[in-house]
Amino acid sequence: MTGYSYFPGCSLTGSAGEYDASFRLVTRELGIQLDEIEDWNCCGASPAPHHWGGNLGVLLPARNLHLASASHEAMVAPCAGCYNRFKNAQYQLEQSEDIRMQAERIFGEPVRYQTEILNLVQFFGRAVQPEALAERAQGRMAGIKLATYYGCLLTRPASILKFDNPRNPASMKPLLWATGAQATHFPFKSECCGSYMGLAKKEIVLRASRRIIEVAQDMGFDAIVTVCPLCHQNLDLRQEQINKTFGTSLDIPVLYFSQVLGLALGFKADDLGILAHVVSARKLIAKIERGGDPDALDGKEIGRGSRKAVS
C-alpha cells in the first residue's frame, strides 16, 4: 500500500466537506493510504500573496511542505487553489535563498520543500490504472456525458505548474472513460469561472460562470466535473442566482472528480455528499441507475442539496 501525505485545507474541512468525504471514501476503497498532515495550516489562499510583508504567500504553504516532507515523498492537495499555492511556493523556495533562510529562521531548522505535489487528477492518474478501474466499474457510468472543467488554477501559470496543456487539458479523460462515461471535448474547460471575485464584484462571477454552465447544458452534458471547491461554489451554489439575474433556466449538476469515481465504484450519492449540492443531481443519478437511459425517471425524489445558495 503506497502512502501519501494529505493536505485537506480549509475548504475541504469546511464548505466543501463532501469533497473530502468522497475523496477519503474512494481512496479507502481503492486501498490507497492517506496520512493527513499533522497540524497543517491554511495555504494562504488568495489574500496571503498580497500581504504587505511580501513572503507570507510562500511561508504559509512552505510550512505544510516542510511537515509533509518528513513523512512521504509525495503529497496530494485536492483543492486546485491549494495545489496552485504549493507549487508556487515550492518554485519560490527553489529560486530564492533569502526566502529559504527566512523559512529556516521561522521553522528553526532547514526548510524541507522537495516533496512532490500532486493535484487530485494527477493523484488518481498515478494511483489507479484505467484498466483496473474499468474492471471495477463494469460500465456503470455508460451513457453519461460529462463536461470536464479544469478552470484556471490547475494548469496556470504553466511555467510553474507544468501540468497538462494549460489551454486544452485532458488528464481527467482516461479515468472517466474507464468508468464508461463519455468525456467529449468541452470548449470552456479552462475558462475562468470568476474565481474569488464573488465578494467584491459578484456580477463578474455570475457572467463568467453563466457562460461555462450555458455551454455545457447546450452541448447536452449531464454534469460538469471539477476538482476546485471555488469553481464548484461558483457553478453550483450560484446557478440559481444566475437564473434570477439573467432570466435563464440553467439546471446542470456539478460534481467533484472524486464523486464521479465514487459513483462508478458503486457508492450511493448520499455517501459521496452529492445530495449536499444545491443543484439537484436527481436526474443524473436516475440515469446512472437505469444504465444511461436519458428518460430514466421513476418519480422518486433522490434529493436536493441542503446547502443554501450564497448571496
N, C-alpha and C positions, 0 to 999 in steps of 0.2 A: 504494500500500500504506500503510494507516494504522498508525502505530506507537503502542504503549502502554508505559508503564513497568510492569514486572512485579515484584511482591513475592511470592516463593515462601514465605518464612517458615520457621520451624523444622520444622513438621510435614511440609510438602511436600518438604523436603530430608532428612527422617528417616523416621519411621514411616509416613508417607503418601506415599512416593516414587512409588507407582503413580498417585496423583492428579496429581502434577507431570508424570509421563511422558505420561499420556493428554491432559493439557491442552496440552502442547507439541506433541504429535503432531497433535492436531485443529487447533490454530491454524495450524500449518505447512501442513497440507493445505488449509486454507481461505484461505491467503495472507495471514494476519494477522501483522504484525511485533510481536514481544515483545522488549523490551530490559530484561533483568534489572537491577535497581537495583544499582549497584556498591557494595560494602562495606556492604550492608544489615545491620541488627541486629534482634534479636528485638523484636517489637511490644510486649512486656511481658506478654502473655497475661493470666492471672488474678492472679498474685501482685503484679505491679507497682502496680496501682491501690491496693493496701492498704499499700504501703510507707510507713514512718514519716515519710519526708520529704515525702509528700503529692503531689508532682508527677511522680514517676518514671513513672507510668502515662500521662502526657501527653508527657513529654520523650523517651521511647524511640520511640514511633511518630512524634513530631514530627520527629526526625532523618531518618527514612525519607521523610516527606513533603517535607522540605527537599531531600533528594537527588533524589527523583522529579520535583519541580517544575522542576528545572534542565534536564530533557530533553524532557518531554512534558506536555501539558495534562491528561492522564488517566492513571491507574494502575489496575491490576487486582490485587486481593488475593483469590485463590480461596478461602482459608480463611475461613470465616464468623467465626471468633474474631478473626482479624487485621483483617478488614474492620470489625468492630464496634469494635475498639480505635482504628483510624484515624479512623473517623467521630466517635467520642467525643473524641479528641484534637483534631481539627480544630474541633469545636464549642467546646472549652475555650479553644483559641488565639484563636478569634474573639471570645469573651466576655471574656477576661481580658488586660489589658495587662501585668499583673505576670508572668503566665506567658510571654507573648511576650518580655518583657525578659529573663527568666531564660534562655529558649532562646537569645536573641541573645548573652548573655554566654558561654554554653557553646559555641555554634557559631562565635562570632567574627564574625558578620555578621547582618543582619536575617533572621529565620526566614521561609522560604517554605513556605506550607502550603495554598495555594489550589488545588492540583491537584485535579481531580475524582477521587473514589474510587469504583471500581466493584467490586461483588462478581461472582462468576462468572456468575450468571444475568443480571444487568444487562449484563455484558460481551458475552455471546453474543447477547443480545437486541438489542443495538445493532449488533454486527458482522456478524450473519448474518440475512438475511431468510428467514422461514419458507418462502416460495415457492421460494427458491433451494435451501434445504436439502431440501425435498421433491423437487425435481428430481434432486438428487444421491442421495438415499436410496432413491428408487424403491420406497417402501413396505416397505423391508427389515425394519422392526420391526412390521409388521402382525400383529395378534392378540396382541401382548404388552401385558399390563396392568401399568402402573407406578404405584406409590404415591408421590406427590411429598411429600417430607418436608423442611420448611424449618427446623424447630427453633426455638430461642429467639433466637439471636444475629443472625440475618439480618434480622429485622424489628423488633426491640425494643432500646431504647426508641424508639417510633415518632416521638416529637417530635424526635429527633436523627437517626435513620437515614433516615426519610422514604422508605422503600422498601416498596412494595406494601401490602396490607392486613395489619396485624400478626396478626389472628386468622384471616383467610381469604385467604392469599396465593395467587396463581395465575400468577405470572410464568414458571414453568417450562413451562406447558402449551403455548403456541404452538409452540415448537420441538419438544417431544415429540410433539405431534400431527403435526407436519410429517414426522417420521420414520415415521409410520404407526402408532405405538403408541397405546394407549388410556390416557389420563391422567384418569380419572374422579375424582370427589370422594373425598378421603381425610380423614375427620373428625379424625384426630390429626396433621395436617400441621404444626401449630405447637406441639404439646405438648413439654415438656422431656423429654429422654432421661436426665436426671440429671447432665449436664454433667461437671465435673471432680471430682464427689463420690466417684468410684470409689476414690480413695485413702483418704479418711477415713471414708466411710460407703458401703461397697460395696452394702449392701442397698438403699439408696435408688436407686442406678443400676439395679440388677437389676429392681426393681419397676417403675420408670418406663419402662425400655426394654422390659420384657416387655409392657406394655400396648400400646405402639406396634407391636411386631412381631406380637403376637397378633391385633390388629385387622386389620392388613394381610393376614395369612395367612388369617384367617377371611373376609375380603372377596374372596378369590380373586386377589389381586395376584400377579404373577410375581416382582416385585422391588421393593425400596424404593430411591428415588433421593434422594441428599442432596448437599450441597456443603460439609459440615462434617467435617473429619477427626476431631474429638472425637465427633460423633454417629456417624460410621462406626465408630469404635472400640467405642462402647457397644452398637451394634446388630449389629455383625458379630463382633468378637472375643469379646464376652461372651454371644453367643447360646447357646453350649454350657453356659456357667455357669448361665444362666437355666434351661435344661432340667434340669440336675442339681439345682438348688435347688428348683424348683417342680414337678418331675415333668412338665414339658410336652414337646412334641415339635415345637418350632418349627424350621423349616428354610426360610428365605427369604433369598435373596442380597440384599446391599446394595451398590449401585453408585453411583459418583460421576456427576454430571451429564455431565461431560466423557467418561466412559467410555461412556455411553449414546449420545452423539453420535458417538463413535468407532465403535461397533458399527453405527450407522446409515450411516456413511460406508464401511463395508466392512472395517474393520480387524479383525484377529483378537483374540480375548480375551487371548491371551498378550502381544501387543504393547501392549495397553492396561493391563496389570497386573492384570487381573481374576482371573487364576489365583493371585495372591498373597493373595487374600482367604481368610479362614478358612472361611466358609460357601460350599460349592461352588455354582458357577453352571452346572454341567453340564447340568441340565435346561433352564435358561433358554437357554443357547447352542444346544442341540439344537433347541429350539422355534423359535428365530430362523432357524436353518439350514433347517428344514423349512417355513418360511413361516407360522409361527404355529400349527401343528398341536399341540394340547396333548398328544397321545400320541406325539409325535415323539422317540423314543429308539431309538438303533440299537445300544446296548450298548457304545458306545465311551466310555471314561472321558476326558472332556475335561480334567479336572484339578481337584484340590482345593488350596486355598491352602497356602502353605508357612509362613505366619506362625503362631506358636503363640498360643493364647488367653492373655490376660493373667490374672494371679492376683488 
